[in-house]
């Protein structure tokens, strides 16, 4: 083996190792970006299991005009962000400046309203459909 071939092989191994390390180090950012393109769309209601999510505007992982509801609960927030949790197959929403309504299933007219500065909601992605 010539000296030039050995240097080329060693250089290739180093480049592959650095690329693998970079992917591992930035995997959360890469996965979150991929999740946004795959899961979240502005202006369209999306169904995740029993949850329906509607987002007015998306800029990177920043969200504006967020509405999340399931049968008895409804959240509305001015803004927020999210992170994709691949180990849990879930999206975790961080909601900022909003209102939560909790309806009593036994009495359709009764509900409780709570305002919040910050609230978290984690939604499993078992079944995803676009409405």
N, C-alpha and C positions, 0 to 999 in steps of 0.2 A: 504494500500500500504506500502510495506516495505521500509526501508531507502535505501537499495541497489537498488530497482526498481526506486525510485525517482532519485537517483544519475545517474543511467543509462539513464533515459529519459532526464534529464537535460543535461547530457553530449552529447547525440545524437542531441538535439536541438542546442546546441552550435556548434557542428561540422558541421551540415547542414547550419547554419547561416554563419560560417566562409567560407565554401566552396562556398556558394552563393556570398558572398562578394568578394572572390578571383576571381571568374568567371566574375563578373561585373567589377572589377578593371582591369583585363587583357583581357577583351573582344576584344579590337582592335587587340591585338597581336594574339589571338586565331583565330579571323575571318580572318585576313590577311594570317596566315599560312594555314587555310582551303582554302582560295581563291587561293593561289598559287598552291596547290595540285589539285584543281578543274579546274582552268582556264589557268594557264600558263605552257607551256611545251617548253623546249629548243629544238631548231633545227626544229620545226614544225611551219609552218605559221598558225596562228589562226585568225579567222574572228569574229569581234565584230561589228555588224551592218555594216556600210560602211567602217570601219577600218580593215586593215590587220596588224597583229603584228607578227614579227619574232624576237626571242631572241636566240643568240648563246649559252649563258651559264647563268645558274641561281644558285646562292648560297644564300640560305635563301631568303631574299627579295632584295638582290643585283643582278642587272642584268648587263650583258656584251654583247656588240654587238647588240644593239637594233635598229630595223627598224620598223617604224610605217608609214603606208600610208593610205590615202583615195583617192578618185578620183583625186583631183588636188594638194594634198600636200603630201610631203614625208619627214620624219624625220629620221636621222641616228645619233646615239649617241654611244660613246665608252662605257659608263656605265650609271648607274642610279639605281633607286629603285622604289618601288610602294607601295601604300596603298590601301586597299579595303575600299570603302565608302558604307557600307550597307544601310544607309538611302537614298542614291542617286542611289543605285544599279549600282555602277560605280567603275572603277579602275582609280586611279590617278597616272600617271607616272611622275617621276622627272628625266628628261634626262640631262646628264652632258657631256660636250665637244662633240658637234655635229654640224650637218649641216641640215638646213631646205630648201627644194626646194618647191616653190609655182608656179604651172603651170597655165598659162592663158587658160581657157577652150575655148576661142574664137579663139586662135591661138596656135596650139599644139606645135609649135617650141619655143614659148616665155615662159621663166620662170625666177624667181628671186631666188637667193641663198643667204642665211643668215647663218653665223656661230654663234654659241652661246656657252656660258659657262654653262648655265643652262636654261632649259625650262620645262614647265609643260604641260601635255596633260591629260585631263580627258575624259575617254571613257565609255559611257553607256553600260550596259551589257544586254540590252533587248533581243537581239538574239546573241547567241554564237554558232559558229560551228568550228569544226576542219577541216582544209583543207587537 
